[in-house]
Amino acid sequence: MIEGEPLTSTPCKAPIMWGRHRLCSATRGGIRLEILSMFSRTTANLTVSIRKRYVWICCLCVNQHRVVEMKRKGDFVTFEDLAKTFRSRVTGIGHILAMMAPWFAPTYLERLWCVYEMYMAHLHDCQITIGMPSSERENFVDGFVVKDSSEEGLVTKFFETLSAINVKNAKASVDADRSNILQLIQDGPGYEAFNVIVNQLIRNWAVNLVNDEVKVRTATLEKDSVYNGKDYLNVDKVGGEDEIIGVLDAMVFFQRVGLLYERMGELDKALALYEQVKEMIEKKLGPDHEIMVDPLLNIGKICRMQGKYEEALEYFNQMLVICERDYGPDHLTTGQAYTCTAQVYGDQGLHDKALQLYQRSLVIEERESGKNAISTAEILEHVAVELMNLGQDYEDALQKFHEVLSIKVDHYGKGTIYAALTMKNIASTLAASNRYEEAINTCQEALTIYEKVYGPDHPDTVALAALPGLIVTLKGL
């Protein structure tokens, strides 16, 4: 339709004023108030007047009730006709607003005609925006502050969600439609490539959301004001229980958002949040308070990832002093300090020193958490890596890696990024033991998961993508 004119023409026939039109795409289970809240939020920052924004609801652009009614009368709409109508609406409007809810299992991606809309938008270079109703945004943000048993809680769930997305699992009420749409996608980018495209859109949505929330909470802290009923800075009883609770609430949020940035390769953003937590604790509780352990750990990890090994060791040593003073040498938290220090030693090529610390940490973890705990498996994987690096016993290293992989698959699932990390290590060990074909196959399997979950441009994906070539080079030597 033309800007400012009444609804007198269909969107596929009228000239479109770019930036003013949206095709709101949602499943039939989408609640009208949720759609309105999503649209209100996604258009809040646009410069175009609200009077000049037009939203086309997908079920009204493509009258699926008419299709059902025709079927009852014994008449059928062919796939080609329905696909042509969908395509004309998408390309004519030029901008899809896809409602993903719930965020951890979007029903949108379970309906193949919704997937087809997104595919057409991608194929014809239309704009695609992921939107979620206010309730889903709040649920996502709340996950960063819920004090559950896992520090990584929501971040882990988020990447599990990305791992689980698979266009081949989507359904259609007509089997022939499902086959035709899947064939179109397979003949186009392919299933895996299309999953990567969808995941990139969801990752962008998550980053934009947490960026906004970080700005809000940072501004709130700077103004010494109350946020969500908690006064973070203006507590009379300095160092008292209320003060600690306030700092902990803020610390949990910033650390978990930092972890999300870290997993996405945004190390500078993660570091800024971790340093903000450290400054907060120093100001209100002192530099050697026991909860300082967490920011010291996280800042040290980022320094290590950036190759600043001496700085990383300095932070981990500070952490170790606090741990041994407050918890003793055999506590789980102290074992975490041993593990972090060992990682730096391994990066520096000091594999003997690294192995000794990992083994010390493993004894603590097995005793406290059990041999089949995911935390134990993670340390066992470090032990296996150092055995591989030392070249002492590749078979022992492979056995440990497979033990770790079994625990991770039971805990997270086979197609997850956590399992893929271990598969990468298995590939490296196979290559080191001259089992090149097995190494390449395992590496390619891991790479498929990395590309899907992290995207092709993530630093870890880029590094893994180079591994098959290195293996081929080794094979030719």
C-alpha positions as CSV (number, residue, x, y, z in Angstrom):
1,M,0.0,0.0,0.0
2,I,1.0,3.6,-0.4
3,E,2.0,5.6,2.6
4,G,-1.0,7.6,4.0
5,E,-3.6,5.9,1.9
6,P,-6.4,3.6,3.2
7,L,-6.2,-0.1,2.8
8,T,-7.4,-0.4,-0.7
9,S,-4.8,-2.7,-2.3
10,T,-3.0,-5.9,-1.5
11,P,0.7,-5.5,-0.4
12,C,2.0,-7.5,-3.4
13,K,0.4,-5.0,-5.9
14,A,1.2,-1.7,-4.3
15,P,4.4,0.3,-4.3
16,I,6.2,-0.1,-0.9
17,M,7.7,2.7,1.1
18,W,10.7,0.8,2.6
19,G,11.1,1.1,6.4
20,R,7.4,1.6,7.0
21,H,6.0,-1.9,6.4
22,R,6.3,-5.1,8.4
23,L,5.0,-8.6,7.9
24,C,4.3,-9.9,11.4
25,S,4.8,-13.6,11.2
26,A,3.6,-15.7,14.1
27,T,2.1,-19.2,14.7
28,R,-1.6,-19.6,15.2
29,G,-0.9,-20.0,19.0
30,G,0.4,-16.4,19.1
31,I,-1.7,-14.3,21.5
32,R,-2.9,-10.9,20.1
33,L,-1.6,-9.0,23.1
34,E,1.8,-10.7,22.8
35,I,2.0,-9.7,19.1
36,L,1.1,-6.1,20.0
37,S,3.7,-5.9,22.7
38,M,6.4,-7.3,20.4
39,F,5.5,-4.8,17.6
40,S,5.4,-1.9,20.1
41,R,8.9,-2.7,21.3
42,T,10.5,-3.4,17.9
43,T,9.2,-0.2,16.4
44,A,9.8,2.1,19.5
45,N,13.1,3.5,18.2
46,L,12.1,4.0,14.5
47,T,12.0,7.6,13.2
48,V,8.9,6.9,11.0
49,S,5.7,8.2,12.6
50,I,3.4,5.6,14.1
51,R,0.7,6.8,11.7
52,K,2.9,5.8,8.8
53,R,3.8,2.3,10.0
54,Y,1.9,-0.6,8.5
55,V,1.8,-4.1,9.9
56,W,0.6,-7.0,7.8
57,I,-0.4,-10.0,9.9
58,C,0.6,-13.2,8.1
59,C,-2.7,-15.1,8.6
60,L,-4.5,-12.1,7.1
61,C,-2.2,-11.8,4.2
62,V,-2.5,-15.4,3.4
63,N,-6.1,-16.6,4.2
64,Q,-5.4,-20.0,5.5
65,H,-9.0,-20.3,6.7
66,R,-10.1,-20.2,3.1
67,V,-7.7,-23.1,2.4
68,V,-9.3,-25.1,5.1
69,E,-12.8,-24.3,3.9
70,M,-11.9,-25.3,0.3
71,K,-10.6,-28.6,1.6
72,R,-13.9,-29.3,3.3
73,K,-15.7,-28.8,0.0
74,G,-13.3,-31.2,-1.7
75,D,-11.3,-28.5,-3.4
76,F,-7.6,-28.0,-2.8
77,V,-5.1,-25.2,-3.2
78,T,-1.9,-26.6,-4.8
79,F,1.4,-26.1,-3.1
80,E,2.6,-24.0,-6.1
81,D,-0.3,-21.6,-5.7
82,L,0.1,-21.3,-1.9
83,A,3.8,-20.9,-2.2
84,K,3.4,-18.2,-4.8
85,T,1.0,-16.3,-2.5
86,F,3.4,-16.5,0.5
87,R,6.3,-15.4,-1.7
88,S,4.5,-12.4,-3.1
89,R,3.5,-11.2,0.3
90,V,7.0,-11.6,1.7
91,T,8.8,-9.9,-1.2
92,G,6.1,-7.3,-1.6
93,I,6.3,-6.1,2.0
94,G,10.0,-6.6,2.2
95,H,10.5,-6.9,6.0
96,I,9.5,-9.9,8.2
97,L,9.0,-9.5,11.9
98,A,9.2,-13.1,13.2
99,M,7.8,-13.8,16.7
100,M,9.9,-16.3,18.5
101,A,8.2,-17.6,21.6
102,P,9.0,-19.2,23.9
103,W,12.7,-18.2,23.5
104,F,14.0,-21.6,24.5
105,A,11.8,-23.5,22.1
106,P,10.3,-21.2,19.5
107,T,7.0,-22.6,18.1
108,Y,7.6,-20.4,15.0
109,L,10.4,-22.8,13.9
110,E,8.1,-25.8,14.4
111,R,5.8,-24.7,11.6
112,L,7.2,-25.2,8.2
113,W,5.2,-22.5,6.4
114,C,6.7,-20.0,8.9
115,V,10.1,-21.4,8.0
116,Y,9.2,-21.0,4.4
117,E,8.4,-17.3,4.9
118,M,11.8,-16.8,6.5
119,Y,13.5,-18.7,3.7
120,M,11.8,-16.5,1.1
121,A,12.8,-13.4,2.9
122,H,16.4,-14.6,3.1
123,L,16.4,-15.7,-0.6
124,H,15.1,-12.3,-1.8
125,D,17.3,-10.2,0.5
126,C,14.3,-9.0,2.6
127,Q,14.9,-7.7,6.1
128,I,14.3,-10.2,8.9
129,T,13.8,-9.1,12.5
130,I,13.5,-11.4,15.4
131,G,10.9,-10.2,17.9
132,M,9.6,-11.5,21.2
133,P,6.7,-10.3,23.4
134,S,7.5,-8.5,26.6
135,S,6.9,-11.5,28.7
136,E,9.5,-13.6,26.8
137,R,12.1,-10.7,27.0
138,E,11.5,-10.6,30.8
139,N,11.9,-14.3,31.1
140,F,15.2,-14.2,29.2
141,V,16.6,-11.4,31.3
142,D,15.4,-12.9,34.5
143,G,17.4,-16.0,33.7
144,F,20.6,-13.9,34.3
145,V,19.7,-13.2,37.9
146,V,18.1,-16.4,39.1
147,K,20.4,-18.0,41.6
148,D,20.1,-21.6,40.6
149,S,22.7,-24.3,41.1
150,S,24.6,-23.5,37.9
151,E,26.5,-20.2,37.4
152,E,26.1,-20.7,33.7
153,G,22.4,-21.5,34.0
154,L,20.7,-19.5,31.3
155,V,23.8,-19.2,29.1
156,T,24.0,-23.0,28.8
157,K,20.3,-23.1,28.1
158,F,20.7,-20.5,25.4
159,F,23.4,-22.4,23.5
160,E,21.4,-25.7,24.0
161,T,18.5,-23.9,22.2
162,L,20.7,-22.9,19.3
163,S,22.1,-26.5,19.1
164,A,18.5,-27.9,19.0
165,I,17.3,-25.8,16.1
166,N,16.8,-28.0,13.0
167,V,14.6,-27.0,10.1
168,K,14.0,-30.7,9.3
169,N,12.0,-31.0,12.5
170,A,9.4,-28.5,11.5
171,K,5.9,-29.7,10.7
172,A,3.1,-29.0,8.1
173,S,-0.5,-30.1,8.1
174,V,-0.1,-31.4,4.6
175,D,2.8,-33.9,4.1
176,A,3.3,-32.9,0.5
177,D,3.8,-29.3,1.5
178,R,6.4,-30.3,4.1
179,S,8.3,-32.4,1.5
180,N,8.2,-29.6,-1.1
181,I,9.4,-26.9,1.3
182,L,12.2,-29.0,2.7
183,Q,13.3,-29.8,-0.8
184,L,13.4,-26.1,-1.7
185,I,15.6,-25.4,1.3
186,Q,17.8,-28.4,0.7
187,D,18.3,-27.4,-3.0
188,G,19.0,-23.8,-1.9
189,P,21.4,-23.2,1.0
190,G,20.9,-26.7,2.5
191,Y,19.5,-27.6,5.9
192,E,22.7,-27.0,7.9
193,A,23.4,-23.6,6.3
194,F,19.8,-22.5,6.8
195,N,20.0,-23.5,10.5
196,V,23.1,-21.3,10.8
197,I,21.2,-18.4,9.2
198,V,18.4,-18.7,11.8
199,N,20.8,-19.1,14.7
200,Q,22.6,-15.9,13.6
201,L,19.4,-14.0,13.8
202,I,18.6,-15.3,17.3
203,R,22.2,-14.6,18.5
204,N,21.8,-11.0,17.2
205,W,18.5,-10.6,19.1
206,A,20.1,-11.9,22.3
207,V,23.1,-9.6,22.1
208,N,20.9,-6.6,21.4
209,L,18.6,-7.4,24.3
210,V,21.4,-7.9,26.9
211,N,23.2,-4.7,25.5
212,D,20.1,-2.7,26.3
213,E,19.7,-4.3,29.8
214,V,23.3,-3.7,30.6
215,K,22.9,0.0,29.8
216,V,19.8,0.2,32.0
217,R,21.4,-1.5,35.0
218,T,24.7,0.4,34.6
219,A,22.9,3.7,34.6
220,T,20.9,2.7,37.6
221,L,24.0,1.7,39.6
222,E,25.8,5.0,38.6
223,K,22.8,7.0,39.9
224,D,22.9,5.1,43.3
225,S,19.2,4.3,42.7
226,V,17.0,1.4,43.4
227,Y,16.5,-1.3,40.7
228,N,14.0,-4.1,41.0
229,G,13.5,-3.3,44.7
230,K,17.2,-3.6,45.5
231,D,19.3,-0.6,46.6
232,Y,22.7,-1.6,45.3
233,L,24.8,1.3,46.7
234,N,22.9,3.2,49.4
235,V,23.0,0.7,52.2
236,D,23.8,2.1,55.6
237,K,25.2,-1.1,57.0
238,V,28.3,-1.3,54.9
239,G,29.6,-4.8,54.6
240,G,26.4,-6.1,56.2
241,E,24.0,-8.8,54.9
242,D,21.9,-6.4,52.9
243,E,25.0,-4.9,51.3
244,I,26.3,-8.3,50.3
245,I,22.9,-9.4,48.8
246,G,22.7,-6.2,46.8
247,V,26.2,-6.6,45.4
248,L,25.6,-10.3,44.7
249,D,22.4,-9.5,42.7
250,A,24.3,-7.1,40.5
251,M,27.3,-9.4,40.3
252,V,25.3,-12.4,39.1
253,F,23.7,-10.4,36.3
254,F,26.9,-8.8,35.0
255,Q,28.9,-12.0,35.3
256,R,26.3,-14.1,33.4
257,V,26.0,-11.5,30.7
258,G,29.8,-11.4,30.6
259,L,29.8,-15.2,30.1
260,L,27.3,-14.8,27.2
261,Y,29.6,-12.2,25.6
262,E,32.6,-14.5,26.2
263,R,30.9,-17.5,24.5
264,M,30.1,-15.3,21.5
265,G,33.7,-14.2,21.2
266,E,33.0,-10.6,22.4
267,L,36.0,-10.7,24.9
268,D,36.3,-6.9,25.4
269,K,32.6,-6.6,26.3
270,A,32.9,-9.5,28.7
271,L,36.1,-8.0,30.3
272,A,34.4,-4.6,30.8
273,L,31.6,-6.3,32.8
274,Y,33.9,-8.4,34.9
275,E,36.0,-5.4,35.8
276,Q,32.8,-3.5,36.7
277,V,31.9,-6.4,39.1
278,K,35.4,-6.3,40.6
279,E,35.3,-2.5,41.1
280,M,31.8,-2.8,42.8
281,I,33.1,-5.4,45.3
282,E,36.3,-3.5,46.0
283,K,34.3,-0.3,46.7
284,K,31.7,-1.8,49.0
285,L,33.2,-5.0,50.5
286,G,37.0,-4.6,50.1
287,P,39.6,-6.1,47.7
288,D,40.0,-9.4,49.6
289,H,36.4,-10.3,50.3
290,E,35.6,-13.9,49.5
291,I,33.2,-13.1,46.7
292,M,36.1,-11.4,44.9
293,V,37.0,-14.9,43.8
294,D,34.5,-14.8,40.9
295,P,35.6,-11.5,39.1
296,L,39.3,-12.5,39.6
297,L,38.5,-15.8,38.0
298,N,36.6,-14.3,35.1
299,I,39.1,-11.5,34.4
300,G,42.0,-14.0,34.5
301,K,40.2,-16.2,32.0
302,I,39.8,-13.3,29.6
303,C,43.5,-12.3,30.0
304,R,44.4,-15.9,29.2
305,M,42.2,-16.0,26.1
306,Q,43.9,-12.7,25.0
307,G,47.3,-14.2,25.4
308,K,48.2,-12.0,28.5
309,Y,49.5,-15.0,30.5
310,E,51.4,-13.1,33.2
311,E,48.4,-10.9,33.9
312,A,46.2,-14.0,34.0
313,L,48.5,-15.7,36.5
314,E,48.5,-12.6,38.7
315,Y,44.7,-12.7,38.9
316,F,44.6,-16.5,39.5
317,N,47.2,-16.1,42.3
318,Q,45.1,-13.5,44.0
319,M,42.2,-15.8,43.7
320,L,44.2,-18.7,45.2
321,V,45.3,-16.7,48.2
322,I,41.6,-15.9,49.0
323,C,40.5,-19.5,48.4
324,E,43.2,-21.1,50.6
325,R,42.6,-18.6,53.4
326,D,38.8,-18.9,53.4
327,Y,38.2,-22.4,52.2
328,G,41.4,-24.4,52.6
329,P,43.6,-26.3,50.1
330,D,41.1,-29.1,49.3
331,H,37.9,-27.1,48.7
332,L,36.2,-27.1,45.3
333,T,36.7,-23.4,44.8
334,T,40.4,-23.8,45.5
335,G,40.5,-26.6,43.0
336,Q,39.0,-24.2,40.5
337,A,42.0,-21.9,41.1
338,Y,44.4,-24.8,40.5
339,T,42.5,-25.5,37.2
340,C,42.7,-21.9,36.0
341,T,46.4,-21.7,36.7
342,A,47.0,-25.0,35.0
343,Q,45.3,-23.7,31.8
344,V,47.9,-20.8,31.7
345,Y,50.8,-23.2,32.2
346,G,49.4,-25.4,29.4
347,D,49.2,-22.3,27.1
348,Q,52.8,-21.5,27.9
349,G,53.9,-25.0,27.0
350,L,54.6,-26.0,30.6
351,H,52.6,-29.2,30.2
352,D,54.2,-31.1,33.2
353,K,53.3,-28.3,35.6
354,A,49.8,-28.0,34.1
355,L,49.2,-31.8,34.3
356,Q,50.2,-31.9,38.0
357,L,47.7,-29.1,38.9
358,Y,44.9,-30.6,36.8
359,Q,45.4,-34.0,38.6
360,R,45.3,-32.2,42.0
361,S,42.1,-30.5,41.0
362,L,40.6,-33.7,39.6
363,V,41.1,-35.5,43.0
364,I,39.1,-32.7,44.7
365,E,36.3,-32.7,42.1
366,E,35.9,-36.4,42.0
367,R,35.7,-36.6,45.8
368,E,33.2,-33.7,46.1
369,S,31.1,-34.1,43.0
370,G,31.5,-37.7,41.8
371,K,33.1,-39.3,38.8
372,N,30.2,-38.8,36.5
373,A,29.6,-35.1,37.3
374,I,29.9,-32.7,34.4
375,S,32.4,-30.6,36.4
376,T,34.6,-33.7,36.9
377,A,34.4,-34.4,33.2
378,E,35.6,-30.9,32.3
379,I,38.8,-31.4,34.4
380,L,39.3,-34.9,33.1
381,E,39.3,-33.4,29.6
382,H,42.1,-31.0,30.6
383,V,44.1,-34.0,31.9
384,A,43.6,-35.7,28.6
385,V,44.6,-32.6,26.7
386,E,47.9,-32.4,28.6
387,L,48.5,-36.1,28.1
388,M,48.1,-35.5,24.3
389,N,50.4,-32.5,24.4
390,L,53.1,-34.4,26.3
391,G,52.8,-37.2,23.7
392,Q,53.1,-39.8,26.5
393,D,50.1,-42.0,25.9
394,Y,47.6,-41.1,23.1
395,E,45.5,-44.2,23.7
396,D,45.0,-43.1,27.4
397,A,44.2,-39.6,26.3
398,L,41.6,-40.9,23.7
399,Q,40.0,-43.2,26.4
400,K,39.6,-40.2,28.7
401,F,38.2,-38.0,25.9
402,H,35.6,-40.6,25.0
403,E,34.7,-40.9,28.7
404,V,34.2,-37.1,28.8
405,L,32.2,-37.2,25.6
406,S,29.9,-39.8,27.0
407,I,29.2,-37.7,30.2
408,K,28.7,-34.5,28.1
409,V,26.2,-36.3,25.7
410,D,24.3,-37.6,28.7
411,H,24.2,-34.1,30.3
412,Y,23.9,-31.8,27.3
413,G,23.0,-33.9,24.2
414,K,25.1,-35.1,21.2
415,G,24.7,-32.1,18.9
416,T,25.7,-29.5,21.4
417,I,28.7,-27.2,21.4
418,Y,30.0,-28.8,24.6
419,A,30.1,-32.2,22.9
420,A,31.7,-30.6,19.8
421,L,34.6,-29.2,21.9
422,T,35.5,-32.7,23.0
423,M,35.1,-34.0,19.5
424,K,37.6,-31.4,18.4
425,N,40.1,-32.7,21.0
426,I,39.5,-36.2,19.9
427,A,40.3,-35.2,16.3
428,S,43.5,-33.5,17.4
429,T,44.6,-36.7,19.3
430,L,43.7,-38.9,16.4
431,A,45.8,-36.8,14.1
432,A,48.7,-36.8,16.5
433,S,48.6,-40.7,16.6
434,N,48.6,-40.8,12.7
435,R,44.9,-41.8,12.4
436,Y,44.2,-39.1,9.8
437,E,41.0,-40.2,8.2
438,E,39.3,-40.6,11.5
439,A,40.6,-37.3,12.6
440,I,39.2,-35.4,9.6
441,N,35.8,-37.0,9.9
442,T,35.6,-36.2,13.6
443,C,36.7,-32.7,12.9
444,Q,34.1,-32.1,10.2
445,E,31.4,-33.4,12.5
446,A,32.5,-30.9,15.2
447,L,32.8,-28.1,12.7
448,T,29.2,-28.5,11.6
449,I,28.0,-27.9,15.2
450,Y,30.4,-24.9,15.7
451,E,29.1,-23.2,12.5
452,K,25.5,-23.8,13.5
453,V,25.8,-22.6,17.1
454,Y,28.5,-20.0,17.0
455,G,28.3,-19.0,13.3
456,P,31.1,-19.2,10.7
457,D,32.9,-16.0,11.8
458,H,33.3,-16.8,15.5
459,P,37.1,-17.1,16.4
460,D,36.7,-20.7,17.6
461,T,34.9,-21.7,14.4
462,V,37.5,-20.1,12.2
463,A,40.3,-21.9,14.2
464,L,38.5,-25.3,13.9
465,A,37.8,-24.8,10.2
466,A,41.6,-24.6,9.7
467,L,42.2,-28.0,11.4
468,P,41.3,-30.3,8.6
469,G,43.8,-28.6,6.3
470,L,46.5,-29.0,9.0
471,I,45.7,-32.7,9.3
472,V,45.9,-33.2,5.5
473,T,49.3,-31.4,5.6
474,L,50.5,-33.7,8.4
475,K,49.2,-36.7,6.4
476,G,51.4,-35.7,3.4
477,L,54.6,-35.3,5.4
